[in-house]
Amino acid sequence: MKVYYDDEVDALYIKLGEQTPEGVKEISESVNLDLTSDGKLVGIEILKASSKIDIQTILSYTLELDKNLLKQNVA
């Protein structure tokens, strides 16, 4: 996962995968999901981001995953 913020246009993009999106679904005003042709979520775009979330908080998160827990959910 990668997070990008463009302060000139106040847009936040959360990239969830390496696939190229082939469609967009607007889920609320200024919040869009990027989807592959088979419906897999590959990105989230938030326009007017600073009015919707705390930008400094989202850009400072660290995520730790328990790989054993992930393996159990995949099996």
C-alpha positions as CSV (number, residue, x, y, z in Angstrom):
1,M,0.0,0.0,0.0
2,K,1.2,3.5,-0.9
3,V,-0.2,6.8,0.1
4,Y,0.2,9.9,-2.1
5,Y,-1.0,13.5,-1.2
6,D,-0.9,16.4,-3.6
7,D,-1.3,19.6,-1.5
8,E,-1.7,21.8,-4.6
9,V,-5.1,20.2,-5.4
10,D,-5.8,18.7,-2.0
11,A,-6.1,15.2,-3.2
12,L,-5.1,12.0,-1.4
13,Y,-4.6,8.7,-3.2
14,I,-4.2,5.3,-1.5
15,K,-2.7,2.8,-3.9
16,L,-3.7,-0.8,-2.9
17,G,-2.3,-2.8,-5.7
18,E,-0.1,-2.8,-8.8
19,Q,-3.0,-3.6,-11.3
20,T,-4.1,-0.8,-13.6
21,P,-7.6,0.4,-12.8
22,E,-10.1,0.1,-15.6
23,G,-13.0,1.8,-13.9
24,V,-14.0,4.2,-11.2
25,K,-16.9,4.0,-8.7
26,E,-17.9,7.1,-6.8
27,I,-19.0,6.1,-3.3
28,S,-19.6,9.6,-2.0
29,E,-19.0,13.2,-3.1
30,S,-15.3,13.4,-3.9
31,V,-14.5,9.8,-2.9
32,N,-13.8,7.4,-5.7
33,L,-12.7,3.7,-5.8
34,D,-10.4,2.6,-8.7
35,L,-11.4,-0.9,-9.8
36,T,-10.1,-3.5,-12.2
37,S,-12.4,-4.9,-14.9
38,D,-13.2,-7.8,-12.6
39,G,-14.1,-5.5,-9.7
40,K,-11.0,-5.7,-7.6
41,L,-10.2,-2.6,-5.6
42,V,-6.8,-1.1,-6.5
43,G,-7.0,2.5,-5.3
44,I,-9.0,5.1,-3.3
45,E,-9.0,8.7,-4.4
46,I,-10.2,11.4,-1.9
47,L,-10.6,14.9,-3.3
48,K,-10.9,17.9,-1.0
49,A,-9.0,15.5,1.4
50,S,-8.1,18.0,4.1
51,S,-11.8,18.6,4.7
52,K,-12.5,14.9,5.1
53,I,-9.6,13.5,7.1
54,D,-6.6,14.6,9.1
55,I,-3.9,14.6,6.4
56,Q,-0.9,14.6,8.9
57,T,-2.4,11.5,10.6
58,I,-2.9,9.5,7.4
59,L,0.6,10.3,6.2
60,S,2.2,9.2,9.4
61,Y,0.7,5.7,10.0
62,T,2.7,2.5,10.3
63,L,1.1,-0.8,9.6
64,E,2.3,-4.0,11.1
65,L,0.8,-7.3,9.9
66,D,0.9,-10.7,11.6
67,K,1.8,-13.0,8.7
68,N,0.5,-16.0,10.5
69,L,-3.0,-14.4,10.8
70,L,-2.9,-13.6,7.1
71,K,-2.1,-17.1,6.1
72,Q,-5.0,-18.5,8.2
73,N,-7.5,-16.1,6.5
74,V,-6.2,-17.1,3.0
75,A,-6.4,-20.8,3.5
